[in-house]
Amino acid sequence: MVKSVLSVSHQGLRDWMIQRLSAMIIAIYCVGLVGYLIFNPGLSFVEWRGLFALMWVKIASLLFLLSLLFHAWIGMWTIFTDYVKPYQLRCVLHTVVFLLLAACFFGGLMIVWSV
């Protein structure tokens, strides 16, 4: 039986769906950002800052960040549960990854909303 990363009572279908949805959000954001950079070559700092000062860009960036973190958490959880057999080591690795992802979230949040 496949356990869920995000809940003990469900099977892995929800995690699979979250990972696929987060991958689509990440891809859409990256294509949009690359498209913006292609159509606006030679951006200055003022223009770049102006782009990220827009509320919809902040929200899209926050959604991208959350999607990236969920995607990474589910992927790392799957890798650790498949390949790391000692329970104590797996718990330590899960904790380290969770703390790193939490630090990335709060750092990204401060960066996006400080513009």
DSSP file (Angstrom, degrees, kcal/mol; ACC not computed):
  #  RESIDUE AA STRUCTURE BP1 BP2  ACC     N-H-->O    O-->H-N    N-H-->O    O-->H-N    TCO  KAPPA ALPHA  PHI   PSI    X-CA   Y-CA   Z-CA
    1    1 A M              0   0    0      0, 0.0     2,-0.6     0, 0.0    10,-0.0   0.000 360.0 360.0 360.0 138.9    0.0    0.0    0.0
    2    2 A V        -     0   0    0      0, 0.0    10,-0.4     0, 0.0     2,-0.2  -0.801 360.0-148.7 -92.8 123.2    1.2    3.5   -0.9
    3    3 A K        -     0   0    0     -2,-0.6     2,-0.3     8,-0.2     8,-0.2  -0.603  18.5-115.3 -87.7 153.6    1.1    6.0    2.0
    4    4 A S        -     0   0    0      6,-1.0     8,-0.1     3,-0.7     6,-0.1  -0.649   8.0-145.4 -88.2 144.1    0.5    9.6    1.3
    5    5 A V  S    S+     0   0    0     -2,-0.3    -1,-0.1     1,-0.2     3,-0.1   0.881 100.8  41.0 -70.5 -39.7    3.1   12.2    2.1
    6    6 A L  S    S+     0   0    0      1,-0.2     2,-0.3    -3,-0.0    -1,-0.2   0.606 127.5  16.7 -90.9 -13.1    0.6   14.8    3.1
    7    7 A S        -     0   0    0      3,-0.1    -3,-0.7     1,-0.1     3,-0.3  -0.972  56.5-145.0-159.2 143.5   -1.8   12.6    5.0
    8    8 A V  S    S+     0   0    0     -2,-0.3    -4,-0.2     1,-0.2    -1,-0.1   0.769  97.0  59.8 -80.6 -26.0   -1.7    9.1    6.5
    9    9 A S  S    S+     0   0    0     -6,-0.1     2,-0.2     2,-0.0    -1,-0.2   0.591  97.9  64.1 -83.6 -10.8   -5.4    8.3    5.7
   10   10 A H  S    S-     0   0    0     -3,-0.3    -6,-1.0     1,-0.1    -3,-0.1  -0.692  79.5-117.2-110.8 163.4   -5.2    8.6    1.9
   11   11 A Q    >   -     0   0    0     -2,-0.2     3,-0.9    -8,-0.2     4,-0.4  -0.276  44.5 -86.1 -88.1-176.4   -3.3    6.7   -0.7
   12   12 A G  T 3> S+     0   0    0    -10,-0.4     4,-2.4     1,-0.2     5,-0.2   0.458 104.5  91.6 -76.1  -0.8   -0.6    8.2   -2.9
   13   13 A L  H 3> S+     0   0    0      1,-0.2     4,-2.6     2,-0.2    -1,-0.2   0.899  86.1  51.3 -61.3 -40.4   -3.0    9.5   -5.6
   14   14 A R  H <> S+     0   0    0     -3,-0.9     4,-2.6     1,-0.2    -1,-0.2   0.911 110.8  47.9 -64.5 -41.2   -3.4   12.9   -4.0
   15   15 A D  H  > S+     0   0    0     -4,-0.4     4,-2.5     2,-0.2    -1,-0.2   0.903 111.3  51.2 -64.6 -40.3    0.4   13.3   -3.8
   16   16 A W  H  X S+     0   0    0     -4,-2.4     4,-2.1     2,-0.2    -2,-0.2   0.919 111.9  47.1 -61.6 -44.1    0.7   12.2   -7.4
   17   17 A M  H  X S+     0   0    0     -4,-2.6     4,-2.8     2,-0.2     5,-0.2   0.904 111.6  50.4 -65.4 -41.9   -1.9   14.8   -8.4
   18   18 A I  H  X S+     0   0    0     -4,-2.6     4,-2.7     1,-0.2    -2,-0.2   0.908 111.0  49.4 -62.8 -41.3   -0.2   17.5   -6.4
   19   19 A Q  H  X S+     0   0    0     -4,-2.5     4,-1.9     2,-0.2    -1,-0.2   0.899 113.2  45.8 -67.2 -38.5    3.1   16.8   -7.9
   20   20 A R  H  X S+     0   0    0     -4,-2.1     4,-1.9     2,-0.2    -2,-0.2   0.916 114.7  47.5 -69.2 -42.5    1.7   16.9  -11.5
   21   21 A L  H  X S+     0   0    0     -4,-2.8     4,-2.2     1,-0.2    -2,-0.2   0.912 112.1  49.8 -64.1 -42.4   -0.3   20.1  -10.8
   22   22 A S  H  X S+     0   0    0     -4,-2.7     4,-2.5    -5,-0.2    -1,-0.2   0.875 108.1  54.1 -65.3 -35.3    2.8   21.7   -9.2
   23   23 A A  H  X S+     0   0    0     -4,-1.9     4,-2.4     2,-0.2    -1,-0.2   0.892 108.7  49.0 -64.3 -38.6    4.9   20.7  -12.3
   24   24 A M  H  X S+     0   0    0     -4,-1.9     4,-2.6     2,-0.2    -2,-0.2   0.910 111.3  48.9 -67.1 -41.0    2.4   22.4  -14.6
   25   25 A I  H  X S+     0   0    0     -4,-2.2     4,-2.4     2,-0.2    -2,-0.2   0.918 112.1  49.0 -63.5 -43.1    2.4   25.6  -12.5
   26   26 A I  H  X S+     0   0    0     -4,-2.5     4,-2.5     1,-0.2    -2,-0.2   0.921 112.7  47.9 -61.6 -44.6    6.2   25.6  -12.5
   27   27 A A  H  X S+     0   0    0     -4,-2.4     4,-2.7     2,-0.2     5,-0.2   0.917 111.9  48.8 -64.6 -44.0    6.3   25.1  -16.3
   28   28 A I  H  X S+     0   0    0     -4,-2.6     4,-2.4     2,-0.2    -1,-0.2   0.920 112.9  47.8 -62.3 -44.3    3.7   27.9  -16.9
   29   29 A Y  H  X S+     0   0    0     -4,-2.4     4,-2.6     2,-0.2    -2,-0.2   0.927 113.7  47.1 -62.7 -45.2    5.6   30.3  -14.7
   30   30 A C  H  X S+     0   0    0     -4,-2.5     4,-2.7     2,-0.2     5,-0.2   0.910 112.8  48.2 -65.8 -41.9    8.9   29.5  -16.3
   31   31 A V  H  X S+     0   0    0     -4,-2.7     4,-2.6     1,-0.2    -1,-0.2   0.915 113.4  49.0 -63.8 -42.0    7.6   29.8  -19.9
   32   32 A G  H  X S+     0   0    0     -4,-2.4     4,-2.2    -5,-0.2    -2,-0.2   0.915 113.3  45.7 -63.3 -43.2    5.9   33.1  -19.0
   33   33 A L  H  X S+     0   0    0     -4,-2.6     4,-2.2     2,-0.2    -2,-0.2   0.912 114.5  47.1 -68.3 -42.5    9.1   34.5  -17.4
   34   34 A V  H  X S+     0   0    0     -4,-2.7     4,-2.3     2,-0.2    -2,-0.2   0.903 111.7  52.0 -65.2 -40.4   11.3   33.4  -20.3
   35   35 A G  H  X S+     0   0    0     -4,-2.6     4,-2.3    -5,-0.2    -2,-0.2   0.906 109.1  50.0 -60.9 -41.1    8.8   34.8  -22.8
   36   36 A Y  H  X S+     0   0    0     -4,-2.2     4,-1.1     1,-0.2    -2,-0.2   0.913 111.3  48.8 -63.3 -41.8    8.8   38.1  -21.0
   37   37 A L  H  < S+     0   0    0     -4,-2.2    -2,-0.2     1,-0.2    -1,-0.2   0.858 111.0  50.5 -66.9 -35.0   12.6   38.1  -21.0
   38   38 A I  H  < S+     0   0    0     -4,-2.3    -2,-0.2     1,-0.2    -1,-0.2   0.912 114.3  43.1 -68.7 -41.9   12.7   37.3  -24.8
   39   39 A F  H  < S+     0   0    0     -4,-2.3    -1,-0.2     1,-0.3    -2,-0.2   0.595 120.1  43.9 -81.9 -10.1   10.2   40.1  -25.6
   40   40 A N  S  < S-     0   0    0     -4,-1.1     3,-0.4    -5,-0.2    -1,-0.3  -0.573  79.7-178.7-130.3  69.5   11.9   42.6  -23.3
   41   41 A P        +     0   0    0      0, 0.0    -3,-0.1     0, 0.0    -4,-0.0  -0.340  62.9  26.8 -70.4 152.0   15.7   42.2  -23.9
   42   42 A G  S    S-     0   0    0      1,-0.2     2,-0.1    -5,-0.1    -5,-0.0   0.894  79.0-171.0  69.1  42.0   18.1   44.3  -21.9
   43   43 A L        -     0   0    0     -3,-0.4    -1,-0.2    -6,-0.1     2,-0.2  -0.403  11.7-141.1 -65.6 137.6   16.0   44.9  -18.9
   44   44 A S     >  -     0   0    0     -2,-0.1     4,-2.4     1,-0.1     5,-0.2  -0.471  27.1-104.3 -89.1 170.5   17.3   47.4  -16.4
   45   45 A F  H  > S+     0   0    0      1,-0.2     4,-2.8     2,-0.2     5,-0.2   0.885 121.5  54.3 -62.3 -38.7   17.0   47.0  -12.7
   46   46 A V  H  > S+     0   0    0      2,-0.2     4,-2.3     1,-0.2    -1,-0.2   0.916 110.6  45.1 -63.8 -43.3   14.2   49.5  -12.5
   47   47 A E  H  > S+     0   0    0      2,-0.2     4,-2.1     1,-0.2    -1,-0.2   0.902 113.9  49.7 -66.4 -40.4   12.2   47.7  -15.1
   48   48 A W  H  X S+     0   0    0     -4,-2.4     4,-1.9     2,-0.2    -2,-0.2   0.917 113.1  46.4 -63.9 -43.7   12.8   44.3  -13.4
   49   49 A R  H  X S+     0   0    0     -4,-2.8     4,-0.8     1,-0.2    -1,-0.2   0.880 109.9  54.4 -66.0 -38.1   11.8   45.8  -10.1
   50   50 A G  H  X S+     0   0    0     -4,-2.3     4,-0.6    -5,-0.2     3,-0.4   0.875 106.0  52.9 -63.0 -37.7    8.7   47.3  -11.6
   51   51 A L  H >< S+     0   0    0     -4,-2.1     3,-1.1     1,-0.2     6,-0.2   0.944 112.3  43.5 -61.7 -47.9    7.7   43.9  -13.0
   52   52 A F  H 3< S+     0   0    0     -4,-1.9    -1,-0.2     1,-0.2    -2,-0.2   0.514 102.1  68.7 -80.8  -3.2    8.0   42.3   -9.6
   53   53 A A  H 3< S+     0   0    0     -4,-0.8    -1,-0.2    -3,-0.4    -2,-0.2   0.661  77.5 101.1 -82.7 -17.3    6.2   45.2   -7.9
   54   54 A L  S <X S-     0   0    0     -3,-1.1     4,-1.9    -4,-0.6     3,-0.3  -0.468  76.4-134.2 -68.9 137.7    3.0   44.3   -9.7
   55   55 A M  H  > S+     0   0    0      1,-0.2     4,-2.5     2,-0.2     5,-0.2   0.885 103.2  53.0 -62.8 -40.6    0.6   42.4   -7.4
   56   56 A W  H  > S+     0   0    0      1,-0.2     4,-2.2     2,-0.2    -1,-0.2   0.826 108.8  50.4 -68.1 -29.1   -0.3   39.7   -9.9
   57   57 A V  H  > S+     0   0    0     -3,-0.3     4,-2.5    -6,-0.2    -1,-0.2   0.872 109.9  50.7 -73.2 -37.4    3.5   38.9  -10.4
   58   58 A K  H  X S+     0   0    0     -4,-1.9     4,-2.4     2,-0.2    -2,-0.2   0.927 112.7  45.8 -62.9 -44.0    4.0   38.7   -6.7
   59   59 A I  H  X S+     0   0    0     -4,-2.5     4,-2.5     2,-0.2    -2,-0.2   0.917 113.6  48.7 -66.4 -42.6    1.0   36.3   -6.4
   60   60 A A  H  X S+     0   0    0     -4,-2.2     4,-2.4     2,-0.2    -1,-0.2   0.891 112.2  49.5 -63.1 -39.3    2.3   34.2   -9.4
   61   61 A S  H  X S+     0   0    0     -4,-2.5     4,-2.5     2,-0.2    -2,-0.2   0.888 111.2  48.8 -67.6 -39.0    5.8   34.1   -7.9
   62   62 A L  H  X S+     0   0    0     -4,-2.4     4,-2.6     2,-0.2    -2,-0.2   0.901 111.5  49.4 -66.7 -40.3    4.4   33.0   -4.5
   63   63 A L  H  X S+     0   0    0     -4,-2.5     4,-2.4     2,-0.2    -2,-0.2   0.898 111.4  50.3 -64.0 -40.4    2.3   30.3   -6.2
   64   64 A F  H  X S+     0   0    0     -4,-2.4     4,-2.6     2,-0.2    -2,-0.2   0.927 111.0  48.9 -60.4 -46.1    5.5   29.2   -8.1
   65   65 A L  H  X S+     0   0    0     -4,-2.5     4,-2.3     2,-0.2    -2,-0.2   0.924 112.5  46.7 -62.6 -45.9    7.5   29.1   -4.9
   66   66 A L  H  X S+     0   0    0     -4,-2.6     4,-2.6     2,-0.2     5,-0.2   0.905 112.9  50.1 -62.9 -41.2    4.8   27.0   -3.1
   67   67 A S  H  X S+     0   0    0     -4,-2.4     4,-2.6     1,-0.2    -2,-0.2   0.913 110.3  50.1 -63.1 -42.4    4.5   24.7   -6.1
   68   68 A L  H  X S+     0   0    0     -4,-2.6     4,-2.4     2,-0.2    -1,-0.2   0.902 112.0  47.6 -62.4 -41.5    8.2   24.2   -6.2
   69   69 A L  H  X S+     0   0    0     -4,-2.3     4,-2.6     2,-0.2    -2,-0.2   0.916 113.5  46.3 -69.3 -43.1    8.4   23.4   -2.5
   70   70 A F  H  X S+     0   0    0     -4,-2.6     4,-2.5     2,-0.2     5,-0.3   0.922 113.6  50.3 -62.3 -43.0    5.5   20.9   -2.6
   71   71 A H  H  X S+     0   0    0     -4,-2.6     4,-2.2    -5,-0.2    -2,-0.2   0.923 113.2  45.3 -61.0 -45.6    7.0   19.3   -5.7
   72   72 A A  H  X S+     0   0    0     -4,-2.4     4,-2.9    -5,-0.2     5,-0.3   0.907 112.2  51.7 -65.7 -42.2   10.4   19.0   -4.0
   73   73 A W  H  X S+     0   0    0     -4,-2.6     4,-2.6     2,-0.2     5,-0.2   0.939 112.3  44.6 -62.2 -47.5    9.0   17.7   -0.7
   74   74 A I  H  X S+     0   0    0     -4,-2.5     4,-2.1     1,-0.2    -1,-0.2   0.911 115.4  48.9 -64.9 -41.3    6.9   14.9   -2.4
   75   75 A G  H  X S+     0   0    0     -4,-2.2     4,-2.2    -5,-0.3    -2,-0.2   0.926 114.0  44.2 -63.7 -45.6    9.9   14.0   -4.6
   76   76 A M  H  X S+     0   0    0     -4,-2.9     4,-2.9     2,-0.2     5,-0.2   0.891 111.8  53.4 -68.3 -38.4   12.4   13.8   -1.8
   77   77 A W  H  X S+     0   0    0     -4,-2.6     4,-2.5    -5,-0.3     5,-0.2   0.920 110.5  48.1 -60.2 -43.2    9.9   11.9    0.4
   78   78 A T  H  X S+     0   0    0     -4,-2.1     4,-1.8    -5,-0.2    -2,-0.2   0.920 112.6  47.7 -64.2 -44.6    9.5    9.3   -2.3
   79   79 A I  H  X S+     0   0    0     -4,-2.2     4,-2.5     1,-0.2     5,-0.4   0.935 113.9  46.9 -62.8 -46.6   13.2    9.0   -2.9
   80   80 A F  H  X S+     0   0    0     -4,-2.9     4,-2.2     1,-0.2    -2,-0.2   0.909 112.9  47.8 -64.5 -42.0   14.0    8.6    0.8
   81   81 A T  H  < S+     0   0    0     -4,-2.5    -1,-0.2    -5,-0.2    -2,-0.2   0.808 117.1  44.2 -71.0 -26.4   11.2    6.1    1.5
   82   82 A D  H  < S+     0   0    0     -4,-1.8    -2,-0.2    -5,-0.2    -1,-0.2   0.869 129.1  20.3 -81.2 -37.3   12.3    4.0   -1.5
   83   83 A Y  H  < S+     0   0    0     -4,-2.5     2,-0.8    -5,-0.2    -3,-0.2   0.634 106.3  73.1-115.0 -16.8   16.0    4.0   -1.1
   84   84 A V     <  +     0   0    0     -4,-2.2    -1,-0.1    -5,-0.4     6,-0.1  -0.875  52.6 175.8-104.7 107.2   16.9    4.9    2.6
   85   85 A K        +     0   0    0     -2,-0.8     2,-0.3    -3,-0.1    -1,-0.2   0.877  50.6  88.9 -84.5 -38.8   16.0    1.8    4.6
   86   86 A P     >  -     0   0    0      0, 0.0     4,-2.3     0, 0.0     5,-0.2  -0.453  68.9-147.2 -65.0 123.9   17.2    2.7    8.2
   87   87 A Y  H  > S+     0   0    0     -2,-0.3     4,-2.3     1,-0.2     5,-0.2   0.880  93.5  51.5 -60.7 -42.2   14.3    4.5    9.8
   88   88 A Q  H  > S+     0   0    0      1,-0.2     4,-2.2     2,-0.2    -1,-0.2   0.915 111.2  47.2 -64.5 -43.2   16.4    6.9   12.0
   89   89 A L  H  > S+     0   0    0      1,-0.2     4,-2.7     2,-0.2    -1,-0.2   0.905 111.2  52.0 -64.5 -40.3   18.4    8.1    9.0
   90   90 A R  H  X S+     0   0    0     -4,-2.3     4,-2.6     1,-0.2    -2,-0.2   0.900 109.2  49.9 -62.5 -40.7   15.2    8.5    6.9
   91   91 A C  H  X S+     0   0    0     -4,-2.3     4,-2.3     2,-0.2    -1,-0.2   0.903 111.2  49.0 -64.2 -40.9   13.7   10.6    9.7
   92   92 A V  H  X S+     0   0    0     -4,-2.2     4,-2.6     2,-0.2    -2,-0.2   0.930 112.7  47.6 -63.9 -44.9   16.8   12.8    9.9
   93   93 A L  H  X S+     0   0    0     -4,-2.7     4,-2.6     2,-0.2     5,-0.2   0.901 111.3  50.7 -64.5 -41.1   16.9   13.3    6.2
   94   94 A H  H  X S+     0   0    0     -4,-2.6     4,-2.6     1,-0.2    -1,-0.2   0.918 112.1  48.1 -60.5 -42.8   13.1   14.2    6.1
   95   95 A T  H  X S+     0   0    0     -4,-2.3     4,-2.6     2,-0.2    -2,-0.2   0.920 111.8  48.6 -64.7 -44.4   13.7   16.7    8.9
   96   96 A V  H  X S+     0   0    0     -4,-2.6     4,-2.4     2,-0.2    -2,-0.2   0.930 113.8  46.3 -62.6 -45.8   16.7   18.3    7.2
   97   97 A V  H  X S+     0   0    0     -4,-2.6     4,-2.7     2,-0.2     5,-0.2   0.924 112.5  50.7 -63.4 -43.7   14.8   18.6    3.8
   98   98 A F  H  X S+     0   0    0     -4,-2.6     4,-2.4    -5,-0.2    -2,-0.2   0.924 111.8  47.0 -60.4 -44.8   11.8   20.0    5.6
   99   99 A L  H  X S+     0   0    0     -4,-2.6     4,-2.4     2,-0.2    -1,-0.2   0.896 112.8  49.4 -65.6 -39.8   13.8   22.6    7.4
  100  100 A L  H  X S+     0   0    0     -4,-2.4     4,-2.3     2,-0.2    -2,-0.2   0.912 112.5  47.4 -64.8 -41.8   15.7   23.6    4.2
  101  101 A L  H  X S+     0   0    0     -4,-2.7     4,-2.3     2,-0.2    -2,-0.2   0.884 111.5  50.8 -67.4 -37.5   12.4   23.9    2.3
  102  102 A A  H  X S+     0   0    0     -4,-2.4     4,-2.5    -5,-0.2     5,-0.2   0.914 110.7  49.2 -64.5 -41.8   10.9   26.0    5.1
  103  103 A A  H  X S+     0   0    0     -4,-2.4     4,-2.5     1,-0.2    -2,-0.2   0.903 111.0  50.2 -63.4 -40.8   13.9   28.2    5.1
  104  104 A C  H  X S+     0   0    0     -4,-2.3     4,-2.8     2,-0.2     5,-0.2   0.893 110.0  51.5 -63.1 -39.7   13.7   28.6    1.3
  105  105 A F  H  X S+     0   0    0     -4,-2.3     4,-2.7     2,-0.2    -2,-0.2   0.955 112.9  42.8 -62.9 -49.7   10.0   29.4    1.6
  106  106 A F  H  X S+     0   0    0     -4,-2.5     4,-2.1     2,-0.2    -2,-0.2   0.874 115.7  49.7 -68.2 -35.3   10.5   32.2    4.2
  107  107 A G  H  X S+     0   0    0     -4,-2.5     4,-2.0    -5,-0.2    -1,-0.2   0.927 113.7  45.5 -64.7 -44.8   13.5   33.5    2.3
  108  108 A G  H  X S+     0   0    0     -4,-2.8     4,-2.9     2,-0.2     5,-0.3   0.885 111.1  53.7 -64.9 -38.9   11.6   33.6   -1.0
  109  109 A L  H  X S+     0   0    0     -4,-2.7     4,-2.3    -5,-0.2    -1,-0.2   0.919 109.6  47.7 -61.5 -44.1    8.6   35.2    0.7
  110  110 A M  H  X S+     0   0    0     -4,-2.1     4,-0.7     1,-0.2    -1,-0.2   0.884 114.1  47.5 -64.9 -38.0   10.8   38.0    2.1
  111  111 A I  H  < S+     0   0    0     -4,-2.0     4,-0.4     2,-0.2     3,-0.4   0.941 114.7  44.1 -68.5 -47.4   12.4   38.5   -1.3
  112  112 A V  H >< S+     0   0    0     -4,-2.9     3,-0.7     1,-0.2    -2,-0.2   0.916 118.8  41.3 -66.9 -43.3    9.1   38.6   -3.3
  113  113 A W  H 3< S+     0   0    0     -4,-2.3    -1,-0.2    -5,-0.3    -2,-0.2   0.504 102.2  69.1 -88.0  -1.9    7.2   40.8   -0.9
  114  114 A S  T 3<        0   0    0     -4,-0.7    -1,-0.2    -3,-0.4    -2,-0.2   0.581 360.0 360.0 -87.5  -8.6   10.0   43.2   -0.2
  115  115 A V    <         0   0    0     -3,-0.7    -1,-0.2    -4,-0.4    -2,-0.1   0.486 360.0 360.0 -75.8 360.0    9.8   44.6   -3.7
